[in-house]
Structure formats: C-alpha cells, structure tokens
Amino acid sequence: MSENNTKLRTVEGRVVSNKMQKTVTVLVERQVKHGLYGKYIRRSTKLHAHDEQGCQEGDVVRVSECRPLSKTKNWRVVEIVSRAAQ
C-alpha cells in the first residue's frame, strides 16, 4: 500500500451561509492579473465545506480539500481564523 504524501490545498475565506446541517458556504476571494491591461481583478468562488466546529456567518475560516463527502461538498473546515463581530 503506497502512502499518499501529497499536500492538500488549503485556502481562507468568509462564511456566507450556515443554514445547512454541518455544512457552511465559504466565499474565497483571489486576485488575478488581467491578461491585456495588467490590472488586478477580484474573483471569487463559493465552496461548500463540512463544519463540525459550529461556524457563524461572517467568520473567517481556513478550509482544506478532502474526499468527496456529498455531491457538492469536498472541503473541510480546518480552523476558525477569526470570529464575526456581533
């Protein structure tokens, strides 16, 4: 049995929805450079992540790739970086 030593991708994002059971929607923003003009453009992606820690909307979390847990969910909340201001 070969051991899988690949590093899993980890990204930070903001929780925009926690209305599902043990699942949160995380908005991940990144900046990409425009091909012709060179200006940096903000792009975003919404990920569904498995949440055992009880995240609230507005929290900044770190998520990591994992095996597929459902049809749309293949990320897992690793830690809560900062809590939302109440």
N, C-alpha and C positions, 0 to 999 in steps of 0.2 A: 504494500500500500504506500503510494507516494504521498508525501506531505505537501499541502498547498501553502507555499510561503509567499504568495503574492500579497502586496499591501492593498487593503481595501480603501476605496476612495472615501474621504471624509470632507464634508462641507458644512458651513454655518449658514443659518437662515432664521427667519422670523416666523413664528406660528401665527397663521391667519385664521385657522379654524380648528376647534377641538370638539365638534359636535358629534363625532362618531365614538364608538366604544373602543378604547385602546388604540386609536388612530388619530394622528394630527396631520394637518396640511401645512407644509413648510414652504415659504416663499424664499427662494435662493436667488440673489441678485449677483450679476457679474458685469464687468465692463469689457467690451470688445472694441477693437480699433476698426473704424470704417476703412474699407479697402482702398477707396479712391481719395477721400478727403483727409483721412488720418485722425478725425475727431473720435473721441471715445464715446460709445453709445452704451446706455444701460440696458441690459437684457435680463429677463427674469424667467424662472422656471418654478412650477409648483410641484412638490413631491409629496406623496403620502408616506408617512413614517409610523412605525409601530412605537407606541408610547406606553411604557409601564410606570413612568415617573409622575404622571399627572400634570402635564404642561397646560398652561393657560394661554389664551390669545395674547399676543404681544411679546411673549417670551422669546429670547434669542437662544437657539439650541444648536448643538452640533449633532449631525446625523451621519451615519456610516452605511455603506452598502451592505446588503446581506442577501441571503437566498430569498426567492420569491415567497412571500407569506400569504398573498392573495393575488387576485387578477391585476391590481394596480399598485400593490404595496411591496416594495423590495428595498426599503430603507429602514433603519432602526435608530431611535433617539439614543445617543451615547451619553450626553450630559446637557444640563441646562446651564448655559453660559451666564445669562442674566435674566432676572425676573422682570415682568412688565410692571411699570409704575401704576399703582392703583389710584 
